[in-house]
Amino acid sequence: MVDDIECRIVRAIDIVEVIHEKTAVSPLGDEWIARCPFHHDMTYSLGVSPYRQEFRCLACGAAGNVIDFVRSFNRIHREDAVQMLAHRAGLNIEPR
């Protein structure tokens, strides 16, 4: 089931680490902040929650989990982002 695989990926991958590979992140209490890579961001409008494994930009509205971030950043299909992250997490899934 795809939803089960996506849940396993979200639990296995640290969203802060993935986002930090694309843009600098800074701690802010229990959360992290960054400049959003989805628009020209002059402030730190991207909030990242390692506990919820989610990101949200207060300026452009981009939001989601690590799969959504990789899909949007790389401009790829969701299935490709799932495959990429499953490989990174060491999860063996069948390609669709």
PDB file of N, CA, C and O in Angstrom, chain B, residues numbered from 101:
ATOM      1  N   MET B 101       0.842  -1.183   0.000  1.00  0.00           N
ATOM      2  CA  MET B 101       0.000   0.000   0.000  1.00  0.00           C
ATOM      3  C   MET B 101       0.887   1.246   0.000  1.00  0.00           C
ATOM      4  O   MET B 101       1.816   1.344   0.802  1.00  0.00           O
ATOM      5  N   VAL B 102       0.612   2.178  -0.876  1.00  0.00           N
ATOM      6  CA  VAL B 102       1.425   3.373  -1.029  1.00  0.00           C
ATOM      7  C   VAL B 102       1.438   4.205   0.249  1.00  0.00           C
ATOM      8  O   VAL B 102       2.497   4.690   0.650  1.00  0.00           O
ATOM      9  N   ASP B 103       0.300   4.380   0.892  1.00  0.00           N
ATOM     10  CA  ASP B 103       0.244   5.197   2.093  1.00  0.00           C
ATOM     11  C   ASP B 103       1.145   4.644   3.189  1.00  0.00           C
ATOM     12  O   ASP B 103       1.788   5.414   3.902  1.00  0.00           O
ATOM     13  N   ASP B 104       1.201   3.326   3.335  1.00  0.00           N
ATOM     14  CA  ASP B 104       2.067   2.706   4.324  1.00  0.00           C
ATOM     15  C   ASP B 104       3.531   2.986   3.999  1.00  0.00           C
ATOM     16  O   ASP B 104       4.318   3.278   4.900  1.00  0.00           O
ATOM     17  N   ILE B 105       3.895   2.903   2.752  1.00  0.00           N
ATOM     18  CA  ILE B 105       5.275   3.165   2.334  1.00  0.00           C
ATOM     19  C   ILE B 105       5.616   4.629   2.591  1.00  0.00           C
ATOM     20  O   ILE B 105       6.694   4.935   3.099  1.00  0.00           O
ATOM     21  N   GLU B 106       4.713   5.525   2.246  1.00  0.00           N
ATOM     22  CA  GLU B 106       4.964   6.941   2.480  1.00  0.00           C
ATOM     23  C   GLU B 106       5.107   7.233   3.968  1.00  0.00           C
ATOM     24  O   GLU B 106       5.966   8.026   4.354  1.00  0.00           O
ATOM     25  N   CYS B 107       4.299   6.623   4.799  1.00  0.00           N
ATOM     26  CA  CYS B 107       4.417   6.801   6.251  1.00  0.00           C
ATOM     27  C   CYS B 107       5.763   6.296   6.752  1.00  0.00           C
ATOM     28  O   CYS B 107       6.396   6.935   7.593  1.00  0.00           O
ATOM     29  N   ARG B 108       6.198   5.161   6.242  1.00  0.00           N
ATOM     30  CA  ARG B 108       7.506   4.621   6.640  1.00  0.00           C
ATOM     31  C   ARG B 108       8.633   5.552   6.214  1.00  0.00           C
ATOM     32  O   ARG B 108       9.593   5.734   6.962  1.00  0.00           O
ATOM     33  N   ILE B 109       8.535   6.138   5.040  1.00  0.00           N
ATOM     34  CA  ILE B 109       9.550   7.075   4.561  1.00  0.00           C
ATOM     35  C   ILE B 109       9.587   8.310   5.451  1.00  0.00           C
ATOM     36  O   ILE B 109      10.660   8.741   5.871  1.00  0.00           O
ATOM     37  N   VAL B 110       8.428   8.877   5.738  1.00  0.00           N
ATOM     38  CA  VAL B 110       8.361  10.085   6.563  1.00  0.00           C
ATOM     39  C   VAL B 110       8.954   9.822   7.944  1.00  0.00           C
ATOM     40  O   VAL B 110       9.633  10.686   8.498  1.00  0.00           O
ATOM     41  N   ARG B 111       8.707   8.640   8.504  1.00  0.00           N
ATOM     42  CA  ARG B 111       9.270   8.300   9.809  1.00  0.00           C
ATOM     43  C   ARG B 111      10.772   8.053   9.745  1.00  0.00           C
ATOM     44  O   ARG B 111      11.481   8.312  10.717  1.00  0.00           O
ATOM     45  N   ALA B 112      11.266   7.555   8.611  1.00  0.00           N
ATOM     46  CA  ALA B 112      12.674   7.159   8.500  1.00  0.00           C
ATOM     47  C   ALA B 112      13.609   8.307   8.114  1.00  0.00           C
ATOM     48  O   ALA B 112      14.805   8.249   8.400  1.00  0.00           O
ATOM     49  N   ILE B 113      13.084   9.333   7.478  1.00  0.00           N
ATOM     50  CA  ILE B 113      13.915  10.417   6.953  1.00  0.00           C
ATOM     51  C   ILE B 113      13.757  11.659   7.826  1.00  0.00           C
ATOM     52  O   ILE B 113      12.641  12.031   8.191  1.00  0.00           O
ATOM     53  N   ASP B 114      14.868  12.292   8.156  1.00  0.00           N
ATOM     54  CA  ASP B 114      14.845  13.538   8.918  1.00  0.00           C
ATOM     55  C   ASP B 114      14.615  14.700   7.959  1.00  0.00           C
ATOM     56  O   ASP B 114      15.485  15.015   7.146  1.00  0.00           O
ATOM     57  N   ILE B 115      13.453  15.338   8.048  1.00  0.00           N
ATOM     58  CA  ILE B 115      13.108  16.418   7.129  1.00  0.00           C
ATOM     59  C   ILE B 115      14.070  17.599   7.255  1.00  0.00           C
ATOM     60  O   ILE B 115      14.364  18.263   6.261  1.00  0.00           O
ATOM     61  N   VAL B 116      14.559  17.864   8.457  1.00  0.00           N
ATOM     62  CA  VAL B 116      15.499  18.974   8.647  1.00  0.00           C
ATOM     63  C   VAL B 116      16.780  18.710   7.852  1.00  0.00           C
ATOM     64  O   VAL B 116      17.315  19.618   7.216  1.00  0.00           O
ATOM     65  N   GLU B 117      17.259  17.497   7.886  1.00  0.00           N
ATOM     66  CA  GLU B 117      18.467  17.130   7.151  1.00  0.00           C
ATOM     67  C   GLU B 117      18.274  17.296   5.644  1.00  0.00           C
ATOM     68  O   GLU B 117      19.153  17.818   4.958  1.00  0.00           O
ATOM     69  N   VAL B 118      17.141  16.859   5.136  1.00  0.00           N
ATOM     70  CA  VAL B 118      16.861  16.968   3.703  1.00  0.00           C
ATOM     71  C   VAL B 118      16.765  18.432   3.281  1.00  0.00           C
ATOM     72  O   VAL B 118      17.327  18.817   2.257  1.00  0.00           O
ATOM     73  N   ILE B 119      16.066  19.242   4.051  1.00  0.00           N
ATOM     74  CA  ILE B 119      15.925  20.652   3.708  1.00  0.00           C
ATOM     75  C   ILE B 119      17.264  21.369   3.839  1.00  0.00           C
ATOM     76  O   ILE B 119      17.577  22.255   3.043  1.00  0.00           O
ATOM     77  N   HIS B 120      18.050  20.990   4.836  1.00  0.00           N
ATOM     78  CA  HIS B 120      19.368  21.609   5.034  1.00  0.00           C
ATOM     79  C   HIS B 120      20.307  21.334   3.849  1.00  0.00           C
ATOM     80  O   HIS B 120      21.231  22.112   3.609  1.00  0.00           O
ATOM     81  N   GLU B 121      20.088  20.260   3.120  1.00  0.00           N
ATOM     82  CA  GLU B 121      20.890  19.983   1.927  1.00  0.00           C
ATOM     83  C   GLU B 121      20.586  20.970   0.805  1.00  0.00           C
ATOM     84  O   GLU B 121      21.388  21.111  -0.119  1.00  0.00           O
ATOM     85  N   LYS B 122      19.454  21.653   0.865  1.00  0.00           N
ATOM     86  CA  LYS B 122      19.026  22.580  -0.191  1.00  0.00           C
ATOM     87  C   LYS B 122      19.110  24.047   0.222  1.00  0.00           C
ATOM     88  O   LYS B 122      19.285  24.920  -0.627  1.00  0.00           O
ATOM     89  N   THR B 123      18.987  24.320   1.507  1.00  0.00           N
ATOM     90  CA  THR B 123      19.046  25.685   2.017  1.00  0.00           C
ATOM     91  C   THR B 123      19.462  25.636   3.485  1.00  0.00           C
ATOM     92  O   THR B 123      19.161  24.675   4.193  1.00  0.00           O
ATOM     93  N   ALA B 124      20.146  26.668   3.928  1.00  0.00           N
ATOM     94  CA  ALA B 124      20.611  26.703   5.315  1.00  0.00           C
ATOM     95  C   ALA B 124      19.418  26.784   6.268  1.00  0.00           C
ATOM     96  O   ALA B 124      18.464  27.524   6.029  1.00  0.00           O
ATOM     97  N   VAL B 125      19.489  26.020   7.335  1.00  0.00           N
ATOM     98  CA  VAL B 125      18.450  26.043   8.364  1.00  0.00           C
ATOM     99  C   VAL B 125      19.071  26.487   9.685  1.00  0.00           C
ATOM    100  O   VAL B 125      20.244  26.230   9.955  1.00  0.00           O
ATOM    101  N   SER B 126      18.264  27.154  10.498  1.00  0.00           N
ATOM    102  CA  SER B 126      18.707  27.632  11.805  1.00  0.00           C
ATOM    103  C   SER B 126      17.702  27.210  12.851  1.00  0.00           C
ATOM    104  O   SER B 126      16.498  27.241  12.599  1.00  0.00           O
ATOM    105  N   PRO B 127      18.180  26.812  14.035  1.00  0.00           N
ATOM    106  CA  PRO B 127      17.241  26.427  15.082  1.00  0.00           C
ATOM    107  C   PRO B 127      16.511  27.643  15.640  1.00  0.00           C
ATOM    108  O   PRO B 127      17.068  28.737  15.742  1.00  0.00           O
ATOM    109  N   LEU B 128      15.271  27.423  15.992  1.00  0.00           N
ATOM    110  CA  LEU B 128      14.446  28.442  16.638  1.00  0.00           C
ATOM    111  C   LEU B 128      13.559  27.708  17.635  1.00  0.00           C
ATOM    112  O   LEU B 128      12.464  27.264  17.289  1.00  0.00           O
ATOM    113  N   GLY B 129      14.025  27.583  18.852  1.00  0.00           N
ATOM    114  CA  GLY B 129      13.316  26.788  19.851  1.00  0.00           C
ATOM    115  C   GLY B 129      13.330  25.324  19.450  1.00  0.00           C
ATOM    116  O   GLY B 129      14.388  24.765  19.159  1.00  0.00           O
ATOM    117  N   ASP B 130      12.163  24.704  19.434  1.00  0.00           N
ATOM    118  CA  ASP B 130      12.045  23.299  19.035  1.00  0.00           C
ATOM    119  C   ASP B 130      11.895  23.129  17.532  1.00  0.00           C
ATOM    120  O   ASP B 130      11.845  22.006  17.029  1.00  0.00           O
ATOM    121  N   GLU B 131      11.823  24.237  16.821  1.00  0.00           N
ATOM    122  CA  GLU B 131      11.612  24.219  15.370  1.00  0.00           C
ATOM    123  C   GLU B 131      12.882  24.697  14.668  1.00  0.00           C
ATOM    124  O   GLU B 131      13.875  25.036  15.312  1.00  0.00           O
ATOM    125  N   TRP B 132      12.830  24.716  13.346  1.00  0.00           N
ATOM    126  CA  TRP B 132      13.915  25.246  12.522  1.00  0.00           C
ATOM    127  C   TRP B 132      13.314  26.236  11.541  1.00  0.00           C
ATOM    128  O   TRP B 132      12.144  26.125  11.174  1.00  0.00           O
ATOM    129  N   ILE B 133      14.115  27.204  11.116  1.00  0.00           N
ATOM    130  CA  ILE B 133      13.666  28.164  10.117  1.00  0.00           C
ATOM    131  C   ILE B 133      14.687  28.222   8.992  1.00  0.00           C
ATOM    132  O   ILE B 133      15.864  27.912   9.175  1.00  0.00           O
ATOM    133  N   ALA B 134      14.202  28.630   7.818  1.00  0.00           N
ATOM    134  CA  ALA B 134      15.075  28.728   6.649  1.00  0.00           C
ATOM    135  C   ALA B 134      14.474  29.710   5.666  1.00  0.00           C
ATOM    136  O   ALA B 134      13.315  30.110   5.785  1.00  0.00           O
ATOM    137  N   ARG B 135      15.279  30.087   4.701  1.00  0.00           N
ATOM    138  CA  ARG B 135      14.748  30.835   3.570  1.00  0.00           C
ATOM    139  C   ARG B 135      14.094  29.839   2.643  1.00  0.00           C
ATOM    140  O   ARG B 135      14.687  28.817   2.300  1.00  0.00           O
ATOM    141  N   CYS B 136      12.889  30.129   2.242  1.00  0.00           N
ATOM    142  CA  CYS B 136      12.122  29.202   1.414  1.00  0.00           C
ATOM    143  C   CYS B 136      12.744  29.099   0.021  1.00  0.00           C
ATOM    144  O   CYS B 136      12.967  30.121  -0.627  1.00  0.00           O
ATOM    145  N   PRO B 137      13.025  27.888  -0.444  1.00  0.00           N
ATOM    146  CA  PRO B 137      13.616  27.717  -1.774  1.00  0.00           C
ATOM    147  C   PRO B 137      12.591  27.779  -2.903  1.00  0.00           C
ATOM    148  O   PRO B 137      12.959  27.659  -4.072  1.00  0.00           O
ATOM    149  N   PHE B 138      11.318  27.962  -2.576  1.00  0.00           N
ATOM    150  CA  PHE B 138      10.274  27.953  -3.594  1.00  0.00           C
ATOM    151  C   PHE B 138       9.887  29.347  -4.093  1.00  0.00           C
ATOM    152  O   PHE B 138       9.064  29.483  -4.999  1.00  0.00           O
ATOM    153  N   HIS B 139      10.486  30.380  -3.497  1.00  0.00           N
ATOM    154  CA  HIS B 139      10.271  31.748  -3.968  1.00  0.00           C
ATOM    155  C   HIS B 139      11.472  32.580  -3.538  1.00  0.00           C
ATOM    156  O   HIS B 139      12.313  32.106  -2.773  1.00  0.00           O
ATOM    157  N   HIS B 140      11.557  33.804  -4.018  1.00  0.00           N
ATOM    158  CA  HIS B 140      12.658  34.690  -3.647  1.00  0.00           C
ATOM    159  C   HIS B 140      12.409  35.177  -2.224  1.00  0.00           C
ATOM    160  O   HIS B 140      11.632  36.105  -2.003  1.00  0.00           O
ATOM    161  N   ASP B 141      13.064  34.553  -1.277  1.00  0.00           N
ATOM    162  CA  ASP B 141      12.811  34.781   0.146  1.00  0.00           C
ATOM    163  C   ASP B 141      13.932  35.605   0.756  1.00  0.00           C
ATOM    164  O   ASP B 141      15.066  35.135   0.845  1.00  0.00           O
ATOM    165  N   MET B 142      13.637  36.807   1.171  1.00  0.00           N
ATOM    166  CA  MET B 142      14.620  37.671   1.817  1.00  0.00           C
ATOM    167  C   MET B 142      14.588  37.516   3.338  1.00  0.00           C
ATOM    168  O   MET B 142      15.475  38.014   4.030  1.00  0.00           O
ATOM    169  N   THR B 143      13.585  36.836   3.852  1.00  0.00           N
ATOM    170  CA  THR B 143      13.474  36.589   5.286  1.00  0.00           C
ATOM    171  C   THR B 143      13.465  35.076   5.499  1.00  0.00           C
ATOM    172  O   THR B 143      13.539  34.307   4.540  1.00  0.00           O
ATOM    173  N   TYR B 144      13.378  34.668   6.718  1.00  0.00           N
ATOM    174  CA  TYR B 144      13.312  33.243   7.035  1.00  0.00           C
ATOM    175  C   TYR B 144      11.852  32.866   7.250  1.00  0.00           C
ATOM    176  O   TYR B 144      11.375  32.787   8.382  1.00  0.00           O
ATOM    177  N   SER B 145      11.158  32.636   6.152  1.00  0.00           N
ATOM    178  CA  SER B 145       9.719  32.391   6.235  1.00  0.00           C
ATOM    179  C   SER B 145       9.355  30.908   6.239  1.00  0.00           C
ATOM    180  O   SER B 145       8.186  30.563   6.416  1.00  0.00           O
ATOM    181  N   LEU B 146      10.341  30.023   6.046  1.00  0.00           N
ATOM    182  CA  LEU B 146      10.066  28.588   6.022  1.00  0.00           C
ATOM    183  C   LEU B 146      10.279  28.015   7.415  1.00  0.00           C
ATOM    184  O   LEU B 146      11.384  28.064   7.954  1.00  0.00           O
ATOM    185  N   GLY B 147       9.216  27.474   7.989  1.00  0.00           N
ATOM    186  CA  GLY B 147       9.308  26.801   9.276  1.00  0.00           C
ATOM    187  C   GLY B 147       9.366  25.299   9.069  1.00  0.00           C
ATOM    188  O   GLY B 147       8.635  24.755   8.241  1.00  0.00           O
ATOM    189  N   VAL B 148      10.232  24.625   9.818  1.00  0.00           N
ATOM    190  CA  VAL B 148      10.397  23.181   9.703  1.00  0.00           C
ATOM    191  C   VAL B 148      10.237  22.564  11.085  1.00  0.00           C
ATOM    192  O   VAL B 148      10.905  22.967  12.038  1.00  0.00           O
ATOM    193  N   SER B 149       9.355  21.594  11.184  1.00  0.00           N
ATOM    194  CA  SER B 149       9.110  20.910  12.454  1.00  0.00           C
ATOM    195  C   SER B 149       9.640  19.488  12.384  1.00  0.00           C
ATOM    196  O   SER B 149       9.084  18.653  11.671  1.00  0.00           O
ATOM    197  N   PRO B 150      10.722  19.200  13.127  1.00  0.00           N
ATOM    198  CA  PRO B 150      11.227  17.827  13.129  1.00  0.00           C
ATOM    199  C   PRO B 150      10.285  16.865  13.855  1.00  0.00           C
ATOM    200  O   PRO B 150      10.326  15.660  13.607  1.00  0.00           O
ATOM    201  N   TYR B 151       9.449  17.375  14.738  1.00  0.00           N
ATOM    202  CA  TYR B 151       8.537  16.521  15.495  1.00  0.00           C
ATOM    203  C   TYR B 151       7.330  16.104  14.665  1.00  0.00           C
ATOM    204  O   TYR B 151       6.875  14.963  14.744  1.00  0.00           O
ATOM    205  N   ARG B 152       6.822  17.026  13.879  1.00  0.00           N
ATOM    206  CA  ARG B 152       5.706  16.706  12.987  1.00  0.00           C
ATOM    207  C   ARG B 152       6.199  16.234  11.624  1.00  0.00           C
ATOM    208  O   ARG B 152       5.417  15.732  10.816  1.00  0.00           O
ATOM    209  N   GLN B 153       7.504  16.395  11.367  1.00  0.00           N
ATOM    210  CA  GLN B 153       8.112  16.051  10.075  1.00  0.00           C
ATOM    211  C   GLN B 153       7.402  16.786   8.939  1.00  0.00           C
ATOM    212  O   GLN B 153       7.036  16.195   7.923  1.00  0.00           O
ATOM    213  N   GLU B 154       7.215  18.110   9.144  1.00  0.00           N
ATOM    214  CA  GLU B 154       6.518  18.941   8.171  1.00  0.00           C
ATOM    215  C   GLU B 154       7.253  20.265   7.986  1.00  0.00           C
ATOM    216  O   GLU B 154       8.024  20.700   8.841  1.00  0.00           O
ATOM    217  N   PHE B 155       6.989  20.889   6.839  1.00  0.00           N
ATOM    218  CA  PHE B 155       7.484  22.239   6.581  1.00  0.00           C
ATOM    219  C   PHE B 155       6.307  23.100   6.153  1.00  0.00           C
ATOM    220  O   PHE B 155       5.298  22.598   5.658  1.00  0.00           O
ATOM    221  N   ARG B 156       6.456  24.426   6.358  1.00  0.00           N
ATOM    222  CA  ARG B 156       5.413  25.354   5.921  1.00  0.00           C
ATOM    223  C   ARG B 156       6.061  26.716   5.714  1.00  0.00           C
ATOM    224  O   ARG B 156       6.796  27.207   6.571  1.00  0.00           O
ATOM    225  N   CYS B 157       5.778  27.319   4.560  1.00  0.00           N
ATOM    226  CA  CYS B 157       6.247  28.667   4.274  1.00  0.00           C
ATOM    227  C   CYS B 157       5.120  29.647   4.559  1.00  0.00           C
ATOM    228  O   CYS B 157       4.018  29.516   4.027  1.00  0.00           O
ATOM    229  N   LEU B 158       5.406  30.624   5.401  1.00  0.00           N
ATOM    230  CA  LEU B 158       4.399  31.613   5.750  1.00  0.00           C
ATOM    231  C   LEU B 158       4.177  32.632   4.637  1.00  0.00           C
ATOM    232  O   LEU B 158       3.178  33.350   4.647  1.00  0.00           O
ATOM    233  N   ALA B 159       5.098  32.701   3.680  1.00  0.00           N
ATOM    234  CA  ALA B 159       4.972  33.678   2.590  1.00  0.00           C
ATOM    235  C   ALA B 159       4.250  33.100   1.376  1.00  0.00           C
ATOM    236  O   ALA B 159       3.276  33.682   0.898  1.00  0.00           O
ATOM    237  N   CYS B 160       4.727  31.953   0.875  1.00  0.00           N
ATOM    238  CA  CYS B 160       4.152  31.425  -0.374  1.00  0.00           C
ATOM    239  C   CYS B 160       3.159  30.290  -0.162  1.00  0.00           C
ATOM    240  O   CYS B 160       2.461  29.892  -1.096  1.00  0.00           O
ATOM    241  N   GLY B 161       3.090  29.766   1.058  1.00  0.00           N
ATOM    242  CA  GLY B 161       2.120  28.726   1.357  1.00  0.00           C
ATOM    243  C   GLY B 161       2.582  27.306   1.074  1.00  0.00           C
ATOM    244  O   GLY B 161       1.829  26.362   1.312  1.00  0.00           O
ATOM    245  N   ALA B 162       3.802  27.129   0.571  1.00  0.00           N
ATOM    246  CA  ALA B 162       4.314  25.775   0.348  1.00  0.00           C
ATOM    247  C   ALA B 162       4.325  25.028   1.680  1.00  0.00           C
ATOM    248  O   ALA B 162       4.726  25.577   2.706  1.00  0.00           O
ATOM    249  N   ALA B 163       3.881  23.769   1.653  1.00  0.00           N
ATOM    250  CA  ALA B 163       3.793  23.013   2.899  1.00  0.00           C
ATOM    251  C   ALA B 163       3.723  21.532   2.595  1.00  0.00           C
ATOM    252  O   ALA B 163       3.386  21.125   1.483  1.00  0.00           O
ATOM    253  N   GLY B 164       4.045  20.732   3.597  1.00  0.00           N
ATOM    254  CA  GLY B 164       3.905  19.287   3.466  1.00  0.00           C
ATOM    255  C   GLY B 164       4.965  18.548   4.240  1.00  0.00           C
ATOM    256  O   GLY B 164       5.578  19.077   5.167  1.00  0.00           O
ATOM    257  N   ASN B 165       5.164  17.301   3.832  1.00  0.00           N
ATOM    258  CA  ASN B 165       6.161  16.457   4.492  1.00  0.00           C
ATOM    259  C   ASN B 165       7.404  16.365   3.605  1.00  0.00           C
ATOM    260  O   ASN B 165       7.516  17.084   2.612  1.00  0.00           O
ATOM    261  N   VAL B 166       8.316  15.498   3.956  1.00  0.00           N
ATOM    262  CA  VAL B 166       9.577  15.393   3.222  1.00  0.00           C
ATOM    263  C   VAL B 166       9.356  14.961   1.771  1.00  0.00           C
ATOM    264  O   VAL B 166      10.110  15.371   0.889  1.00  0.00           O
ATOM    265  N   ILE B 167       8.351  14.152   1.513  1.00  0.00           N
ATOM    266  CA  ILE B 167       8.050  13.732   0.141  1.00  0.00           C
ATOM    267  C   ILE B 167       7.594  14.934  -0.679  1.00  0.00           C
ATOM    268  O   ILE B 167       8.015  15.113  -1.821  1.00  0.00           O
ATOM    269  N   ASP B 168       6.742  15.743  -0.094  1.00  0.00           N
ATOM    270  CA  ASP B 168       6.267  16.948  -0.781  1.00  0.00           C
ATOM    271  C   ASP B 168       7.419  17.911  -1.069  1.00  0.00           C
ATOM    272  O   ASP B 168       7.473  18.521  -2.137  1.00  0.00           O
ATOM    273  N   PHE B 169       8.342  18.045  -0.109  1.00  0.00           N
ATOM    274  CA  PHE B 169       9.475  18.946  -0.302  1.00  0.00           C
ATOM    275  C   PHE B 169      10.351  18.471  -1.461  1.00  0.00           C
ATOM    276  O   PHE B 169      10.686  19.255  -2.349  1.00  0.00           O
ATOM    277  N   VAL B 170      10.717  17.202  -1.454  1.00  0.00           N
ATOM    278  CA  VAL B 170      11.577  16.664  -2.522  1.00  0.00           C
ATOM    279  C   VAL B 170      10.872  16.743  -3.870  1.00  0.00           C
ATOM    280  O   VAL B 170      11.498  17.091  -4.871  1.00  0.00           O
ATOM    281  N   ARG B 171       9.594  16.430  -3.912  1.00  0.00           N
ATOM    282  CA  ARG B 171       8.828  16.509  -5.164  1.00  0.00           C
ATOM    283  C   ARG B 171       8.822  17.931  -5.705  1.00  0.00           C
ATOM    284  O   ARG B 171       9.086  18.147  -6.888  1.00  0.00           O
ATOM    285  N   SER B 172       8.525  18.891  -4.855  1.00  0.00           N
ATOM    286  CA  SER B 172       8.446  20.283  -5.299  1.00  0.00           C
ATOM    287  C   SER B 172       9.818  20.851  -5.645  1.00  0.00           C
ATOM    288  O   SER B 172       9.969  21.523  -6.665  1.00  0.00           O
ATOM    289  N   PHE B 173      10.806  20.591  -4.815  1.00  0.00           N
ATOM    290  CA  PHE B 173      12.132  21.160  -5.044  1.00  0.00           C
ATOM    291  C   PHE B 173      12.746  20.644  -6.342  1.00  0.00           C
ATOM    292  O   PHE B 173      13.338  21.406  -7.106  1.00  0.00           O
ATOM    293  N   ASN B 174      12.598  19.339  -6.583  1.00  0.00           N
ATOM    294  CA  ASN B 174      13.188  18.722  -7.771  1.00  0.00           C
ATOM    295  C   ASN B 174      12.266  18.745  -8.983  1.00  0.00           C
ATOM    296  O   ASN B 174      12.661  18.355 -10.082  1.00  0.00           O
ATOM    297  N   ARG B 175      11.018  19.212  -8.771  1.00  0.00           N
ATOM    298  CA  ARG B 175      10.011  19.262  -9.839  1.00  0.00           C
ATOM    299  C   ARG B 175       9.846  17.899 -10.499  1.00  0.00           C
ATOM    300  O   ARG B 175       9.960  17.750 -11.716  1.00  0.00           O
ATOM    301  N   ILE B 176       9.575  16.914  -9.652  1.00  0.00           N
ATOM    302  CA  ILE B 176       9.393  15.541 -10.114  1.00  0.00           C
ATOM    303  C   ILE B 176       8.032  15.031  -9.646  1.00  0.00           C
ATOM    304  O   ILE B 176       7.384  15.649  -8.801  1.00  0.00           O
ATOM    305  N   HIS B 177       7.611  13.908 -10.200  1.00  0.00           N
ATOM    306  CA  HIS B 177       6.354  13.284  -9.795  1.00  0.00           C
ATOM    307  C   HIS B 177       6.495  12.714  -8.391  1.00  0.00           C
ATOM    308  O   HIS B 177       7.591  12.369  -7.949  1.00  0.00           O
ATOM    309  N   ARG B 178       5.369  12.621  -7.701  1.00  0.00           N
ATOM    310  CA  ARG B 178       5.367  12.101  -6.333  1.00  0.00           C
ATOM    311  C   ARG B 178       5.976  10.699  -6.266  1.00  0.00           C
ATOM    312  O   ARG B 178       6.740  10.401  -5.348  1.00  0.00           O
ATOM    313  N   GLU B 179       5.644   9.842  -7.227  1.00  0.00           N
ATOM    314  CA  GLU B 179       6.174   8.473  -7.228  1.00  0.00           C
ATOM    315  C   GLU B 179       7.697   8.465  -7.313  1.00  0.00           C
ATOM    316  O   GLU B 179       8.350   7.626  -6.693  1.00  0.00           O
ATOM    317  N   ASP B 180       8.267   9.400  -8.080  1.00  0.00           N
ATOM    318  CA  ASP B 180       9.726   9.488  -8.188  1.00  0.00           C
ATOM    319  C   ASP B 180      10.341   9.961  -6.881  1.00  0.00           C
ATOM    320  O   ASP B 180      11.399   9.479  -6.479  1.00  0.00           O
ATOM    321  N   ALA B 181       9.685  10.898  -6.219  1.00  0.00           N
ATOM    322  CA  ALA B 181      10.174  11.361  -4.916  1.00  0.00           C
ATOM    323  C   ALA B 181      10.112  10.235  -3.893  1.00  0.00           C
ATOM    324  O   ALA B 181      11.021  10.087  -3.076  1.00  0.00           O
ATOM    325  N   VAL B 182       9.044   9.442  -3.933  1.00  0.00           N
ATOM    326  CA  VAL B 182       8.920   8.299  -3.020  1.00  0.00           C
ATOM    327  C   VAL B 182      10.046   7.306  -3.281  1.00  0.00           C
ATOM    328  O   VAL B 182      10.677   6.825  -2.339  1.00  0.00           O
ATOM    329  N   GLN B 183      10.301   6.995  -4.542  1.00  0.00           N
ATOM    330  CA  GLN B 183      11.391   6.067  -4.881  1.00  0.00           C
ATOM    331  C   GLN B 183      12.736   6.596  -4.392  1.00  0.00           C
ATOM    332  O   GLN B 183      13.518   5.855  -3.797  1.00  0.00           O
ATOM    333  N   MET B 184      13.005   7.876  -4.642  1.00  0.00           N
ATOM    334  CA  MET B 184      14.268   8.485  -4.249  1.00  0.00           C
ATOM    335  C   MET B 184      14.475   8.417  -2.735  1.00  0.00           C
ATOM    336  O   MET B 184      15.551   8.056  -2.259  1.00  0.00           O
ATOM    337  N   LEU B 185      13.436   8.768  -1.997  1.00  0.00           N
ATOM    338  CA  LEU B 185      13.542   8.776  -0.543  1.00  0.00           C
ATOM    339  C   LEU B 185      13.547   7.370   0.044  1.00  0.00           C
ATOM    340  O   LEU B 185      14.197   7.128   1.061  1.00  0.00           O
ATOM    341  N   ALA B 186      12.838   6.452  -0.578  1.00  0.00           N
ATOM    342  CA  ALA B 186      12.868   5.058  -0.110  1.00  0.00           C
ATOM    343  C   ALA B 186      14.284   4.506  -0.242  1.00  0.00           C
ATOM    344  O   ALA B 186      14.778   3.826   0.657  1.00  0.00           O
ATOM    345  N   HIS B 187      14.923   4.796  -1.351  1.00  0.00           N
ATOM    346  CA  HIS B 187      16.308   4.360  -1.549  1.00  0.00           C
ATOM    347  C   HIS B 187      17.210   4.969  -0.479  1.00  0.00           C
ATOM    348  O   HIS B 187      18.052   4.281   0.098  1.00  0.00           O
ATOM    349  N   ARG B 188      17.031   6.246  -0.223  1.00  0.00           N
ATOM    350  CA  ARG B 188      17.831   6.945   0.785  1.00  0.00           C
ATOM    351  C   ARG B 188      17.633   6.323   2.174  1.00  0.00           C
ATOM    352  O   ARG B 188      18.579   6.208   2.954  1.00  0.00           O
ATOM    353  N   ALA B 189      16.411   5.931   2.464  1.00  0.00           N
ATOM    354  CA  ALA B 189      16.082   5.348   3.772  1.00  0.00           C
ATOM    355  C   ALA B 189      16.426   3.860   3.863  1.00  0.00           C
ATOM    356  O   ALA B 189      16.332   3.258   4.933  1.00  0.00           O
ATOM    357  N   GLY B 190      16.829   3.270   2.721  1.00  0.00           N
ATOM    358  CA  GLY B 190      17.133   1.840   2.724  1.00  0.00           C
ATOM    359  C   GLY B 190      15.908   0.968   2.699  1.00  0.00           C
ATOM    360  O   GLY B 190      15.962  -0.195   3.097  1.00  0.00           O
ATOM    361  N   LEU B 191      14.794   1.517   2.232  1.00  0.00           N
ATOM    362  CA  LEU B 191      13.554   0.760   2.136  1.00  0.00           C
ATOM    363  C   LEU B 191      13.433   0.204   0.730  1.00  0.00           C
ATOM    364  O   LEU B 191      13.641   0.926  -0.244  1.00  0.00           O
ATOM    365  N   ASN B 192      13.103  -1.055   0.618  1.00  0.00           N
ATOM    366  CA  ASN B 192      12.965  -1.699  -0.680  1.00  0.00           C
ATOM    367  C   ASN B 192      11.498  -1.681  -1.082  1.00  0.00           C
ATOM    368  O   ASN B 192      10.664  -2.347  -0.469  1.00  0.00           O
ATOM    369  N   ILE B 193      11.192  -0.908  -2.123  1.00  0.00           N
ATOM    370  CA  ILE B 193       9.818  -0.888  -2.624  1.00  0.00           C
ATOM    371  C   ILE B 193       9.842  -1.154  -4.118  1.00  0.00           C
ATOM    372  O   ILE B 193      10.829  -0.883  -4.802  1.00  0.00           O
ATOM    373  N   GLU B 194       8.749  -1.682  -4.599  1.00  0.00           N
ATOM    374  CA  GLU B 194       8.628  -1.988  -6.023  1.00  0.00           C
ATOM    375  C   GLU B 194       8.267  -0.739  -6.785  1.00  0.00           C
ATOM    376  O   GLU B 194       7.362  -0.011  -6.379  1.00  0.00           O
ATOM    377  N   PRO B 195       8.962  -0.469  -7.897  1.00  0.00           N
ATOM    378  CA  PRO B 195       8.558   0.676  -8.717  1.00  0.00           C
ATOM    379  C   PRO B 195       7.186   0.457  -9.321  1.00  0.00           C
ATOM    380  O   PRO B 195       6.803  -0.677  -9.609  1.00  0.00           O
ATOM    381  N   ARG B 196       6.441   1.542  -9.516  1.00  0.00           N
ATOM    382  CA  ARG B 196       5.094   1.446 -10.058  1.00  0.00           C
ATOM    383  C   ARG B 196       5.140   1.451 -11.564  1.00  0.00           C
ATOM    384  O   ARG B 196       4.096   1.377 -12.213  1.00  0.00           O
TER     385      ARG B 196
END
